[in-house]
Amino acid sequence: MPTNAEIIAGALDRITAGYVFPGKTTSIDTAIRQRLDAGDYDGLEGPALCATVTAHMQEVCPDKHLRLLWTDEPQNLDRATDDEGRSAFLELLRAENQGIRRFERLDGNIGLIDIRRIAYADEGGRAIGAAMELVALSSALILDLRACRGGAPEGAAMWCSYFFPDDQVHLNDIYDRSTDSTRQFWTTAHLPAPRYLDRPVYVLTSALTFSGGEDVAYTLQAHGRAAVYGETTRGGAHPTARYPVSEHVLVTVPTARTVSTVTGTNWEGVGVAPDVPVPAGQALETAHRAALRALGA
């Protein structure tokens, strides 16, 4: 059983080697090791240790993807985990209908899609297309991302692609530290359902909306394709890798950063600010009324 010092040292090594902002790693390492030497982590175990170290790391570097996580499921220390735990996330998506919770047709022929996770475009493309097929004849659309906790950048780009006419819209870029390369994300040329054009789109957010959900909201808002109703989101914009540092502790290390082609920045630490601020519990009703007004209903 590793000691707290060994767990923390392993996590700091991973952060130093992979964090997308290498200039910040020295201050993170120094601050956490000082607290370790001072005995701040003595007597802490499991989730309490992870929560405390995470809070201290984020005091130095307020990146919400930079965390220690406790997992009850033992991890294979010989297996490097892929970005955002791809294998585990795929299993979760398969169990949750590729992140699509429900479809509804509201009064006034307003479509509603409740999205809880942003699926990978390859495995989730058919489900995303099926949802968009169901709303294809609606007069306006509401995307409910209030409970969306994250997902894949490729899936976010696919969702966004439905609201633009072709494959000529450069949505955003992601810079990856490990390869020192930038990947461009453009709208998709071929989609499994009709594009949703020339009709109003409303996105609902809450203080819980995170990561991939924020990507969809931020991108559609920045490109002027949707109005955001609700609360400022949680503020996590950095694609992240997970590494086991003990059988039950993972360190999540942001290895890349998103850059909007419109704003030149992203939502890290600040969240997506709504166009119409309203408590999350009232966002659907408020957006529905706005859609009806826009349609003259």
Backbone bond lengths (Angstrom), bond angles and torsions (degrees), N, CA, C in turn:
res aa  C-N    CA-C-N  psi(-1)  N-CA   C-N-CA  omega(-1)  CA-C   N-CA-C  phi
1 M - - - 1.477 - - 1.532 109.13 -
2 P 1.327 118.66 118.37 1.467 119.60 -178.52 1.526 111.91 -68.09
3 T 1.308 115.38 151.10 1.456 120.90 176.03 1.521 109.91 -78.87
4 N 1.336 115.26 166.22 1.464 119.07 175.79 1.520 110.98 -58.33
5 A 1.330 116.13 -39.15 1.460 119.91 -179.63 1.527 110.91 -62.31
6 E 1.332 117.37 -39.19 1.461 120.65 179.60 1.523 111.49 -69.69
7 I 1.333 116.15 -40.27 1.476 119.93 177.67 1.516 110.53 -62.01
8 I 1.325 116.27 -47.42 1.468 121.04 -177.87 1.524 110.84 -65.61
9 A 1.329 116.93 -42.01 1.463 119.94 179.27 1.524 110.81 -62.44
10 G 1.342 116.38 -41.33 1.461 119.46 178.20 1.513 112.14 -63.37
11 A 1.332 116.59 -39.65 1.462 120.55 178.78 1.526 110.69 -66.00
12 L 1.310 117.12 -44.25 1.464 120.56 -179.36 1.522 111.53 -64.64
13 D 1.320 116.54 -35.76 1.472 119.48 177.17 1.531 110.45 -62.77
14 R 1.327 116.12 -41.76 1.462 119.69 179.04 1.526 111.15 -65.45
15 I 1.318 116.54 -40.54 1.462 120.52 179.21 1.525 110.82 -64.25
16 T 1.330 116.44 -45.44 1.460 120.66 179.82 1.516 111.33 -61.06
17 A 1.324 116.60 -38.94 1.460 120.45 -176.53 1.521 112.94 -76.46
18 G 1.355 117.72 -29.78 1.452 118.08 -168.70 1.505 118.64 -124.71
19 Y 1.340 119.35 -11.78 1.467 119.69 -173.65 1.521 111.07 -61.41
20 V 1.310 116.41 137.25 1.454 122.10 -172.86 1.523 112.88 -63.44
21 F 1.337 117.89 -22.18 1.464 121.20 176.35 1.533 108.69 -111.98
22 P 1.331 118.45 83.04 1.462 120.83 -174.67 1.527 113.92 -59.71
23 G 1.321 117.13 -25.00 1.460 119.60 179.25 1.523 113.69 -67.05
24 K 1.337 117.13 -15.69 1.463 120.70 -178.90 1.526 113.36 -96.62
25 T 1.329 117.08 -7.43 1.462 118.93 -172.40 1.529 112.97 -71.10
26 T 1.318 117.40 -33.25 1.465 119.51 -179.05 1.520 111.24 -64.00
27 S 1.338 116.97 -42.35 1.466 119.34 -179.23 1.525 110.83 -68.17
28 I 1.336 117.42 -36.00 1.466 120.10 176.91 1.516 109.92 -64.54
29 D 1.317 116.19 -48.92 1.465 121.59 -178.81 1.524 111.38 -59.52
30 T 1.324 115.74 -46.49 1.477 119.96 -178.03 1.524 111.31 -63.19
31 A 1.315 117.66 -45.39 1.465 121.06 -176.84 1.523 111.85 -64.28
32 I 1.328 117.30 -43.51 1.463 120.30 -177.28 1.525 110.79 -71.55
33 R 1.327 118.02 -38.98 1.471 120.02 179.09 1.527 110.68 -67.67
34 Q 1.308 117.84 -34.54 1.467 120.20 176.18 1.523 110.54 -63.20
35 R 1.319 116.85 -42.51 1.463 120.30 178.29 1.534 110.73 -67.27
36 L 1.311 116.58 -37.01 1.463 120.34 177.37 1.520 110.26 -62.68
37 D 1.328 116.91 -46.34 1.463 121.10 179.39 1.524 111.94 -64.80
38 A 1.337 115.82 -30.38 1.472 119.79 -179.16 1.527 112.44 -80.40
39 G 1.330 116.66 -5.18 1.463 119.84 178.00 1.519 114.53 86.98
40 D 1.336 117.25 14.49 1.468 119.59 -177.66 1.526 113.40 -64.17
41 Y 1.341 116.74 -20.84 1.467 119.85 -177.05 1.532 112.64 -107.52
42 D 1.325 115.77 5.46 1.462 119.12 178.56 1.524 110.39 -63.95
43 G 1.311 116.05 133.75 1.459 120.32 176.39 1.520 114.69 82.97
44 L 1.331 117.87 -6.78 1.460 120.18 178.57 1.522 109.98 -86.19
45 E 1.321 115.31 142.53 1.458 120.20 179.89 1.520 110.49 -136.92
46 G 1.321 115.24 154.66 1.453 121.83 169.86 1.514 114.83 51.48
47 P 1.338 116.81 -130.67 1.471 120.98 -176.90 1.524 113.32 -57.63
48 A 1.324 117.50 -34.13 1.467 119.97 -179.44 1.524 111.28 -65.92
49 L 1.320 117.03 -40.64 1.456 120.41 176.54 1.524 110.38 -63.17
50 C 1.334 116.45 -46.25 1.465 120.13 -178.81 1.526 111.33 -61.19
51 A 1.322 116.65 -44.66 1.463 120.51 -178.35 1.525 111.28 -64.77
52 T 1.321 116.72 -40.00 1.462 120.29 -177.41 1.523 111.68 -69.78
53 V 1.330 116.49 -46.76 1.465 119.54 178.70 1.529 110.44 -63.24
54 T 1.325 117.17 -40.62 1.469 120.64 177.94 1.523 111.25 -59.22
55 A 1.315 116.39 -46.45 1.474 120.00 179.50 1.527 110.91 -60.22
56 H 1.321 116.91 -41.01 1.463 120.09 -179.47 1.526 111.40 -69.57
57 M 1.343 117.48 -37.43 1.464 119.34 177.52 1.526 110.21 -64.37
58 Q 1.316 116.18 -40.88 1.453 119.17 -176.59 1.524 113.04 -76.78
59 E 1.333 116.79 -16.02 1.470 118.94 169.57 1.521 110.41 -66.25
60 V 1.324 116.11 -37.99 1.463 121.47 -179.18 1.515 111.27 -81.40
61 C 1.338 114.95 -39.90 1.465 120.96 -176.37 1.522 107.94 -138.81
62 P 1.326 118.40 96.87 1.465 121.58 -172.97 1.526 113.41 -74.57
63 D 1.336 115.06 65.18 1.460 122.86 177.28 1.524 106.85 -109.06
64 K 1.324 116.98 112.92 1.462 120.44 -172.06 1.523 114.27 -71.03
65 H 1.326 117.40 -10.70 1.456 119.97 174.56 1.533 112.31 -89.33
66 L 1.313 117.41 -6.12 1.468 122.46 -177.44 1.528 108.07 -91.07
67 R 1.353 116.42 101.66 1.466 119.11 -169.88 1.528 111.96 -149.47
68 L 1.331 114.73 157.79 1.462 121.92 160.54 1.525 106.66 -101.20
69 L 1.325 116.67 134.19 1.457 121.69 -178.77 1.519 110.00 -122.59
70 W 1.318 115.95 136.63 1.460 121.57 173.58 1.527 108.96 -92.39
71 T 1.304 117.13 136.24 1.452 121.57 175.56 1.524 109.23 -129.97
72 D 1.324 116.47 132.57 1.462 120.52 178.19 1.526 111.66 -70.78
73 E 1.326 116.31 -26.12 1.462 121.30 -179.86 1.529 110.03 -80.64
74 P 1.327 118.83 120.45 1.477 120.13 -179.18 1.532 111.54 -58.73
75 Q 1.325 116.01 138.32 1.456 122.01 -179.16 1.523 111.22 -97.94
76 N 1.313 116.20 147.75 1.454 122.22 174.23 1.526 108.23 -82.79
77 L 1.311 117.04 109.15 1.464 120.46 -174.54 1.524 112.35 -72.10
78 D 1.325 117.06 -14.28 1.460 120.06 179.46 1.523 112.24 -88.55
79 R 1.332 116.36 -6.20 1.464 120.12 -177.27 1.525 109.68 -107.84
80 A 1.315 115.78 119.94 1.472 119.58 175.62 1.518 108.30 -73.13
81 T 1.312 116.77 128.17 1.460 119.35 179.44 1.513 109.97 -79.54
82 D 1.325 117.31 148.77 1.446 121.37 -179.35 1.520 109.82 -89.40
83 D 1.339 115.29 176.62 1.457 120.73 -174.58 1.517 110.81 -55.42
84 E 1.340 114.79 127.65 1.456 124.88 178.78 1.529 112.24 51.76
85 G 1.361 115.34 32.37 1.457 119.64 177.18 1.517 111.75 58.14
86 R 1.352 117.00 56.90 1.463 120.70 -171.58 1.526 113.41 -51.39
87 S 1.324 116.94 -46.88 1.470 118.86 -176.08 1.524 111.43 -62.75
88 A 1.323 116.04 -47.17 1.467 119.48 -179.83 1.524 110.73 -66.30
89 F 1.328 116.17 -36.80 1.460 119.19 -178.67 1.528 110.86 -69.29
90 L 1.330 116.82 -36.91 1.455 119.64 176.37 1.522 111.22 -60.75
91 E 1.325 116.51 -42.01 1.467 120.20 178.15 1.529 110.42 -62.36
92 L 1.341 116.30 -42.00 1.456 120.32 178.39 1.522 111.23 -62.78
93 L 1.321 116.63 -43.67 1.457 120.84 -179.77 1.525 111.38 -63.04
94 R 1.322 116.79 -40.30 1.467 120.09 179.13 1.526 111.11 -63.79
95 A 1.329 115.69 -33.91 1.467 119.83 179.39 1.525 112.26 -78.93
96 E 1.334 116.81 -15.66 1.468 120.77 -175.04 1.530 112.27 -120.30
97 N 1.332 116.54 33.14 1.470 120.55 174.29 1.522 111.98 55.12
98 Q 1.335 115.29 41.96 1.469 121.97 179.54 1.526 111.96 55.50
99 G 1.334 115.20 33.24 1.456 120.56 174.05 1.506 115.77 83.94
100 I 1.325 117.51 -1.83 1.470 121.25 -177.65 1.519 108.20 -95.80
101 R 1.320 116.22 109.97 1.459 121.12 -173.44 1.529 112.60 -79.64
102 R 1.349 115.76 -45.16 1.469 117.07 -177.61 1.523 110.53 -163.90
103 F 1.328 113.64 160.39 1.456 122.85 171.07 1.523 107.26 -121.72
104 E 1.333 116.25 146.05 1.456 120.05 176.15 1.522 109.18 -148.83
105 R 1.328 115.22 146.44 1.459 120.65 172.93 1.512 107.47 -105.38
106 L 1.342 115.96 110.97 1.455 121.88 -177.47 1.526 110.59 -85.93
107 D 1.324 116.11 166.14 1.463 121.31 176.85 1.527 109.92 -54.12
108 G 1.322 115.96 142.04 1.457 120.80 -179.93 1.513 113.45 87.19
109 N 1.334 116.13 12.27 1.466 121.81 -177.89 1.530 112.03 61.08
110 I 1.328 114.14 42.96 1.465 121.06 176.72 1.526 108.05 -98.76
111 G 1.315 117.37 124.09 1.452 121.33 177.81 1.523 111.37 -83.48
112 L 1.332 116.80 147.96 1.458 122.80 177.57 1.524 108.75 -135.02
113 I 1.341 117.05 127.41 1.463 122.31 172.95 1.524 107.83 -122.33
114 D 1.315 116.31 123.03 1.462 123.27 178.80 1.529 107.89 -96.19
115 I 1.336 116.77 113.20 1.465 122.46 -174.36 1.534 109.16 -112.76
116 R 1.327 117.41 120.99 1.464 121.57 -177.68 1.531 112.77 -102.63
117 R 1.328 117.04 -25.09 1.469 122.42 176.86 1.528 107.85 -141.43
118 I 1.333 115.96 152.74 1.454 120.69 174.94 1.523 107.42 -100.29
119 A 1.321 116.17 110.23 1.458 121.45 -174.33 1.523 111.73 -74.56
120 Y 1.317 115.69 163.70 1.464 120.73 169.43 1.527 108.75 -67.03
121 A 1.312 116.28 144.04 1.459 119.83 -175.77 1.520 112.11 -65.67
122 D 1.344 117.86 -34.61 1.462 119.11 -176.90 1.521 111.33 -69.49
123 E 1.334 117.77 -53.14 1.465 120.17 -178.81 1.527 112.56 -79.75
124 G 1.312 117.45 -31.44 1.455 120.57 -174.79 1.510 115.09 -93.65
125 G 1.330 117.27 -5.24 1.454 120.21 -173.94 1.515 114.29 -58.81
126 R 1.332 117.07 -39.69 1.467 119.58 -179.31 1.523 111.25 -67.16
127 A 1.337 116.76 -40.71 1.467 119.81 179.57 1.522 110.75 -67.21
128 I 1.329 116.80 -41.74 1.466 120.25 176.83 1.527 109.47 -61.17
129 G 1.324 116.59 -43.51 1.457 120.58 178.12 1.521 112.38 -62.46
130 A 1.345 116.51 -39.64 1.465 119.96 178.67 1.520 110.84 -62.40
131 A 1.333 117.21 -41.57 1.463 120.56 178.16 1.526 110.63 -63.68
132 M 1.327 115.93 -43.17 1.463 119.22 -179.15 1.533 111.50 -70.57
133 E 1.323 117.23 -28.01 1.467 120.13 174.47 1.521 110.72 -64.47
134 L 1.340 116.15 -38.13 1.464 120.33 -178.55 1.529 112.60 -67.00
135 V 1.333 116.84 -27.33 1.469 119.65 -178.73 1.525 111.89 -102.06
136 A 1.327 117.20 5.71 1.467 120.66 -171.63 1.520 113.46 -58.42
137 L 1.332 117.95 -30.82 1.463 121.29 -177.07 1.528 112.97 -102.58
138 S 1.313 117.10 9.60 1.468 119.50 178.55 1.530 110.05 -75.45
139 S 1.329 115.07 161.70 1.468 120.53 -177.83 1.524 112.63 -90.90
140 A 1.312 117.10 -19.91 1.461 123.54 175.36 1.520 106.33 -157.17
141 L 1.334 116.57 163.20 1.464 120.38 -174.43 1.519 110.74 -135.86
142 I 1.328 114.91 138.15 1.461 122.10 173.89 1.525 108.34 -116.23
143 L 1.326 116.91 122.57 1.461 122.61 172.97 1.523 107.85 -99.57
144 D 1.312 116.80 115.63 1.466 121.52 -177.93 1.519 109.22 -93.51
145 L 1.335 116.55 104.68 1.461 123.04 179.83 1.525 111.37 -109.50
146 R 1.314 117.27 17.27 1.465 119.99 -174.90 1.518 112.85 -63.20
147 A 1.331 117.12 -29.15 1.459 120.32 -179.92 1.528 111.42 -113.46
148 C 1.324 117.20 21.12 1.463 121.16 -179.19 1.524 109.14 -86.20
149 R 1.330 115.92 117.86 1.465 121.41 -173.12 1.527 113.95 -98.87
150 G 1.345 118.27 0.29 1.458 117.42 177.10 1.510 112.62 141.40
151 G 1.326 114.67 -171.67 1.443 119.72 -179.72 1.508 112.95 154.83
152 A 1.322 115.46 -153.76 1.458 122.59 -168.95 1.524 112.17 -98.69
153 P 1.345 117.91 136.08 1.473 120.01 176.64 1.517 112.98 -58.62
154 E 1.345 117.31 -35.82 1.458 119.99 179.04 1.532 111.04 -63.16
155 G 1.333 115.92 -39.04 1.460 120.15 177.86 1.515 111.98 -68.84
156 A 1.329 116.39 -38.10 1.463 119.72 177.07 1.527 110.23 -60.92
157 A 1.329 116.33 -42.07 1.466 120.07 178.54 1.530 110.95 -64.25
158 M 1.336 116.61 -36.34 1.466 118.75 178.82 1.522 111.25 -67.03
159 W 1.334 117.17 -46.99 1.469 119.70 176.59 1.536 109.75 -54.18
160 C 1.336 116.31 -48.02 1.465 119.89 -176.98 1.526 111.91 -64.59
161 S 1.334 116.91 -31.34 1.463 120.81 -175.95 1.521 112.68 -59.52
162 Y 1.322 117.26 -29.23 1.464 120.40 -177.80 1.527 112.73 -64.78
163 F 1.329 117.24 -17.33 1.463 119.87 -172.75 1.526 112.98 -104.35
164 F 1.336 115.62 12.43 1.455 121.26 177.71 1.528 108.95 -130.27
165 P 1.340 118.31 152.88 1.467 120.55 -167.37 1.520 115.77 -74.99
166 D 1.333 118.25 -18.98 1.466 118.64 -172.99 1.526 109.06 -157.99
167 D 1.328 115.64 -163.14 1.468 121.08 -177.84 1.527 112.09 -99.29
168 Q 1.323 116.92 23.48 1.462 120.91 -173.92 1.529 114.10 -102.62
169 V 1.334 117.11 10.48 1.469 119.93 -179.42 1.528 109.63 -102.76
170 H 1.316 115.81 117.76 1.468 122.97 178.03 1.536 107.14 -85.04
171 L 1.324 116.33 105.89 1.465 121.31 -171.45 1.522 112.75 -77.15
172 N 1.319 116.58 -55.40 1.460 121.78 -178.97 1.520 109.53 -165.38
173 D 1.329 115.31 176.30 1.463 122.33 176.93 1.526 108.94 -126.40
174 I 1.325 115.62 154.63 1.464 120.50 172.39 1.521 108.40 -127.40
175 Y 1.336 115.10 119.66 1.466 121.05 176.69 1.518 109.16 -91.15
176 D 1.334 116.52 129.81 1.463 122.31 -179.31 1.524 109.85 -110.88
177 R 1.344 115.93 123.92 1.459 119.42 -177.16 1.523 112.26 -67.62
178 S 1.334 117.31 -41.19 1.467 119.97 -172.08 1.524 112.02 -62.11
179 T 1.317 117.19 -32.95 1.466 120.63 179.83 1.523 112.46 -105.95
180 D 1.331 116.59 -4.37 1.460 122.41 -175.99 1.534 110.34 50.36
181 S 1.333 114.30 46.22 1.457 119.54 -176.90 1.522 109.89 -133.18
182 T 1.317 115.58 160.40 1.460 122.27 179.02 1.526 109.05 -119.66
183 R 1.327 116.14 127.21 1.455 121.69 176.55 1.522 109.33 -102.22
184 Q 1.301 116.73 128.08 1.456 121.69 178.69 1.528 110.02 -90.13
185 F 1.329 115.80 140.91 1.459 121.87 175.74 1.522 108.83 -116.04
186 W 1.329 114.76 118.01 1.454 122.77 179.53 1.518 109.02 -115.92
187 T 1.321 116.18 161.85 1.456 119.58 172.59 1.527 109.46 -60.35
188 T 1.324 115.71 150.79 1.456 122.65 -174.38 1.532 110.89 -84.60
189 A 1.330 115.81 138.93 1.467 120.10 -177.93 1.520 112.15 -71.54
190 H 1.333 117.08 -44.11 1.465 121.11 -175.00 1.523 109.88 -119.28
191 L 1.318 115.77 125.51 1.457 122.34 -177.64 1.527 109.48 -123.31
192 P 1.336 117.70 149.49 1.466 120.07 -176.90 1.528 114.63 -80.70
193 A 1.319 118.05 3.99 1.466 122.07 178.19 1.523 108.23 -146.60
194 P 1.336 118.05 165.26 1.468 120.00 -179.24 1.527 112.23 -62.78
195 R 1.320 115.38 146.86 1.462 119.85 173.94 1.529 109.10 -69.51
196 Y 1.329 114.51 154.35 1.468 120.24 -177.76 1.528 107.34 -108.93
197 L 1.333 116.60 94.79 1.458 122.02 -170.54 1.523 111.20 -119.03
198 D 1.334 115.20 155.53 1.470 122.97 170.66 1.520 113.72 58.02
199 R 1.311 116.75 27.99 1.463 122.02 175.76 1.524 108.66 -136.93
200 P 1.335 117.54 152.12 1.469 119.62 -177.75 1.527 112.29 -66.35
201 V 1.330 115.09 143.23 1.466 122.00 175.89 1.528 107.91 -128.36
202 Y 1.327 115.50 133.71 1.455 122.21 179.97 1.530 108.29 -124.07
203 V 1.329 116.09 136.24 1.456 121.73 179.21 1.523 108.60 -116.07
204 L 1.344 116.35 130.15 1.458 121.50 179.03 1.526 109.82 -100.55
205 T 1.338 116.60 134.93 1.461 121.36 -179.79 1.526 110.65 -131.77
206 S 1.319 114.40 162.64 1.465 121.41 174.54 1.514 108.35 -140.44
207 A 1.321 116.04 178.20 1.465 120.62 176.66 1.519 111.70 -69.32
208 L 1.331 117.99 -9.96 1.459 122.39 178.39 1.526 112.55 -93.89
209 T 1.314 118.66 -18.39 1.459 121.55 -178.85 1.528 109.26 -58.76
210 F 1.346 116.32 130.89 1.469 118.59 -168.86 1.524 110.92 -144.14
211 S 1.316 115.69 151.37 1.461 124.81 165.18 1.531 112.10 54.77
212 G 1.346 118.07 -112.77 1.461 120.71 -176.97 1.513 113.40 -60.43
213 G 1.344 117.30 -34.82 1.462 120.34 175.54 1.515 111.33 -64.03
214 E 1.331 115.87 -39.16 1.458 120.50 176.58 1.529 110.85 -66.17
215 D 1.323 116.30 -35.61 1.461 121.06 179.08 1.526 110.08 -57.25
216 V 1.329 117.49 -49.10 1.462 121.06 -179.71 1.531 110.60 -62.23
217 A 1.339 116.46 -47.71 1.465 120.07 -178.69 1.524 111.66 -62.21
218 Y 1.330 116.53 -47.06 1.462 121.68 -176.60 1.528 110.83 -64.82
219 T 1.336 116.24 -44.36 1.455 120.32 -175.59 1.527 111.52 -67.51
220 L 1.332 117.07 -46.11 1.465 119.31 179.01 1.527 111.44 -64.67
221 Q 1.332 116.29 -37.30 1.465 120.13 177.84 1.530 110.69 -67.42
222 A 1.326 117.30 -47.39 1.470 121.12 -176.98 1.522 112.05 -62.44
223 H 1.335 116.35 -35.50 1.463 120.30 -179.83 1.530 112.56 -87.36
224 G 1.329 116.20 6.59 1.455 120.34 175.12 1.510 114.47 71.12
225 R 1.343 116.54 23.39 1.464 118.83 -176.35 1.521 113.44 -100.53
226 A 1.322 118.10 -11.71 1.465 120.46 179.93 1.520 109.63 -149.89
227 A 1.328 115.08 153.29 1.458 122.14 172.23 1.516 108.13 -102.18
228 V 1.326 116.10 136.05 1.465 121.65 -177.44 1.522 109.44 -99.72
229 Y 1.322 115.99 127.43 1.464 123.44 179.09 1.526 108.51 -119.22
230 G 1.328 116.10 134.18 1.464 118.71 175.73 1.507 112.40 134.81
231 E 1.318 115.27 -136.39 1.464 122.57 -174.99 1.524 110.70 -113.16
232 T 1.335 115.96 157.69 1.459 120.52 173.31 1.520 108.96 -62.66
233 T 1.321 115.88 133.96 1.457 120.98 -173.72 1.525 111.89 -78.57
234 R 1.315 114.62 178.99 1.469 120.63 -169.19 1.528 114.07 -72.34
235 G 1.332 118.38 -33.42 1.460 120.02 172.70 1.511 115.95 95.94
236 G 1.349 117.86 55.71 1.458 121.37 176.83 1.515 110.88 -127.98
237 A 1.346 116.82 105.43 1.469 120.07 -171.15 1.522 114.11 -113.09
238 H 1.334 118.30 3.48 1.459 119.66 -171.90 1.524 112.51 -105.62
239 P 1.343 118.84 114.91 1.466 120.33 172.95 1.523 110.91 -52.74
240 T 1.319 115.69 141.38 1.461 120.90 -162.94 1.521 112.37 -133.41
241 A 1.333 116.26 142.63 1.460 122.62 172.24 1.525 108.81 -106.58
242 R 1.334 115.92 150.22 1.464 121.74 178.26 1.524 109.41 -115.11
243 Y 1.340 116.15 134.10 1.455 120.95 179.63 1.528 109.55 -129.61
244 P 1.338 117.78 131.55 1.462 119.25 175.01 1.523 110.70 -74.61
245 V 1.318 116.85 131.56 1.467 121.16 175.09 1.529 110.92 -113.97
246 S 1.302 116.97 -5.98 1.458 124.17 166.94 1.522 105.86 -157.05
247 E 1.316 117.80 179.29 1.458 119.49 -179.33 1.527 112.71 -61.42
248 H 1.345 116.45 -26.07 1.454 119.36 -174.23 1.526 114.07 -124.17
249 V 1.324 118.31 5.14 1.464 121.22 -178.54 1.520 109.71 -124.27
250 L 1.336 115.10 128.11 1.456 122.81 174.94 1.523 108.90 -112.54
251 V 1.304 116.57 146.00 1.460 120.61 168.26 1.518 107.31 -109.29
252 T 1.329 116.69 130.36 1.463 120.89 176.44 1.527 107.74 -99.89
253 V 1.315 115.12 125.50 1.466 121.64 -174.55 1.527 109.67 -121.49
254 P 1.324 118.28 113.10 1.463 120.12 173.41 1.526 110.43 -63.53
255 T 1.309 115.80 115.64 1.457 121.21 -175.68 1.525 112.80 -105.87
256 A 1.330 115.82 -3.47 1.462 119.93 -176.62 1.523 108.91 -149.02
257 R 1.326 116.54 169.03 1.463 119.96 177.09 1.528 109.85 -142.13
258 T 1.314 114.17 142.87 1.458 121.84 -179.71 1.524 110.02 -89.15
259 V 1.328 116.03 140.74 1.464 121.52 177.03 1.527 107.90 -131.44
260 S 1.320 117.03 118.03 1.458 121.96 178.24 1.521 110.24 -70.89
261 T 1.316 116.24 138.02 1.466 119.71 176.34 1.522 112.00 -73.61
262 V 1.333 117.47 -12.68 1.460 121.24 179.03 1.522 111.06 -93.80
263 T 1.319 116.48 -49.43 1.469 120.25 -173.54 1.523 113.10 -94.69
264 G 1.327 117.87 -18.32 1.455 120.95 -177.19 1.512 113.31 75.72
265 T 1.326 117.46 5.85 1.459 121.32 -179.33 1.527 107.89 -144.89
266 N 1.352 117.16 -156.27 1.458 120.31 179.70 1.524 109.49 -150.01
267 W 1.306 116.52 -164.99 1.461 122.43 -173.83 1.533 113.28 -102.58
268 E 1.334 117.76 10.27 1.459 120.60 -177.58 1.524 111.60 -59.49
269 G 1.311 115.90 125.41 1.455 122.14 175.31 1.518 115.44 79.06
270 V 1.327 117.00 -16.24 1.470 119.71 -177.72 1.522 112.28 -116.99
271 G 1.325 117.35 -20.29 1.451 120.81 -179.18 1.511 112.83 77.21
272 V 1.318 114.56 176.16 1.462 121.63 175.06 1.517 107.46 -94.14
273 A 1.308 116.86 118.49 1.464 121.55 -179.52 1.529 109.41 -82.59
274 P 1.321 117.99 129.24 1.467 119.65 -178.53 1.525 112.24 -70.17
275 D 1.317 115.84 150.70 1.465 120.63 171.48 1.519 110.10 -71.23
276 V 1.324 115.30 -33.78 1.465 121.32 178.14 1.532 107.58 -125.78
277 P 1.345 117.31 96.64 1.468 119.43 -180.00 1.527 110.96 -68.86
278 V 1.314 116.00 130.06 1.455 121.87 -179.97 1.524 106.49 -159.62
279 P 1.335 119.13 145.62 1.469 119.47 176.62 1.526 110.66 -53.33
280 A 1.333 115.60 142.92 1.460 120.42 -174.76 1.522 112.06 -54.22
281 G 1.318 116.61 -38.48 1.456 120.37 -178.66 1.517 114.01 -65.88
282 Q 1.335 116.99 -17.02 1.461 121.14 179.22 1.524 113.54 -106.69
283 A 1.341 116.12 0.00 1.467 119.65 -172.44 1.518 112.52 -65.79
284 L 1.330 117.94 -41.08 1.460 120.29 -177.49 1.527 110.78 -64.83
285 E 1.314 116.73 -48.20 1.465 120.41 -179.89 1.530 110.39 -60.92
286 T 1.335 116.84 -42.64 1.463 120.90 -178.27 1.527 111.17 -65.55
287 A 1.330 116.83 -44.36 1.461 120.39 179.71 1.528 111.01 -67.64
288 H 1.325 116.85 -37.14 1.459 120.21 178.39 1.533 110.60 -62.13
289 R 1.329 116.26 -44.43 1.468 119.78 177.79 1.529 111.00 -61.51
290 A 1.342 115.81 -40.86 1.465 119.58 179.57 1.526 111.00 -64.18
291 A 1.329 116.53 -39.48 1.457 120.31 178.82 1.533 110.81 -64.25
292 L 1.304 116.16 -42.55 1.468 119.86 179.33 1.522 110.81 -63.55
293 R 1.325 117.27 -40.00 1.466 120.48 177.85 1.523 110.38 -64.58
294 A 1.327 116.18 -42.75 1.467 120.06 -178.76 1.525 111.57 -62.94
295 L 1.313 116.33 -30.32 1.451 120.96 -179.73 1.530 112.78 -90.57
296 G 1.344 116.00 -2.04 1.462 120.65 -179.65 1.494 113.09 73.40
297 A 1.310 116.20 23.37 1.479 120.19 -178.79 1.512 110.94 -87.29
